[in-house]
């Protein structure tokens, strides 16, 4: 078999990119997955864990585990939904808002560095390809 697995290639690239972002976000004691969740929460808070899972395309149990980590870090707070007591909702704490604001320039620098490395045309092509999957 000489054909490389498309999934393996994509996973390798994703790990490399994640490592770049994780290194940049390390001074803020978060990783890129946590930063991404915080940004979604910030845009739509308060939101249910189910909705957060839909927005991030993660299953509910994965979102729940990740939110518990963010809660232990003091970045988010969860409570019962006023609309449905069976559903938990999540919102940022003041510390969570501060962390996003302080980490944003580091994240933005990663974005610019990756765009500079690949070029704007390749970034647009990459987005188009990934959106088609």
N, C-alpha and C positions, 0 to 999 in steps of 0.2 A: 504494500500500500504506500503510494507516494503522495497521495493527496493530503494536504494539511487540513485539519478540522477547523472550520470557520469559527466555531464556538471557542475552541482553545486559543486561537489567535486573538479573538476579541477579549477573552478573559485575561490574557497576558497583557494586552494593551491597557485594559481597565485597571489592573493591579499596578502597572507603571504610573498611570495618571493619578490614581488614588494616593500612591506613595508621595508624589510631588505635592499634592494638596495637603496630605497629612503632615508632612514636614513643615509646610508653611503655617499650618494651624496649630502645631504642637505648642507654641508659646501661650495659646489660649486654652490649653488642656482639653481640646476637642479634636475630633477627626472629621474628614469630609462628609461621612455619612451623618454624623451628628449635626454638623453645620447645615447640611441640606434639610434635615428634619426641622431644625430650628427656624430656618427661613420659611418653610411652608407653614409652620405654626404661626409665625409672626404675621404672615400675609392674611391668614384666615381665622385667627383666634377669636374666641375659643372654638375648637372644632373637635368632633368626636374622633376616637381612635379609628373607627371604621372609615370615616371620611379621610383621615390622614393616610390610612392604608391605601385607599383608592387614589389619592393624589400622588402618592409616591410609588404606586404599583408594588406595594409590599403586602404580604398577608397580615391579617389582624394580630396573630401571635407574635410575629417579628416586630411589628410596630409597638406592641405592648412591652416587649422586652427592651427595645431601644428607648422608649419613653421612660421606663423605670430607671434606666441608667442616667438619662438626662435629669430625672427628678432627684436622684441621689447626688448629682452634681450641683443641685440647686438652681438649675436653668429653666425648669418647667414645673408646673403644678397641675395635678389632675384632681378632678372632682366629679361628682355625679351630674349628669345632664339635668337641667331643669325640665326639659321636654320628655325625657325618658330615663327614669331612675336606673334602668338596667345598663345604660350606656355611660361610659366615662368620657369626659371632655378634657382637653389639655390646653393650657395657655402658658405663655412665657412669664417668668418672674422678672423682676427688675434686673437681676443678675443675668438672666438669659438675654434680655434686650441689650444690656451693656456688652455682653460677650459677642453678640452678632455685630454690633456697631464697631467694636474694637478689632474683630477678626476680618471685617469686610475688606479693608485695604490689602491684607495678605491674600485673601481669596481673589480679589481683583487683579493683583500682580500675577498670580498663577494663570488666570485667564489670559492676560496680555502675553505672558511668556509662552504659553502654549500656542496662541494665535501667531505670535512672531515666529515660532519654530516651524509651524506647519504652513503658515500663510493663510490669509483670509479666504481665498478660494477653496483651499482644502478643508478649512473649518466648515464652510457652508456646505460643501459636498458631503462631509462626514455627518453633519446634522441631517441632511436630506436622506442619506442612506440609513442612518439609525432610526429616523422617524418612520421609515417605510417597513421596518421589521415589526 
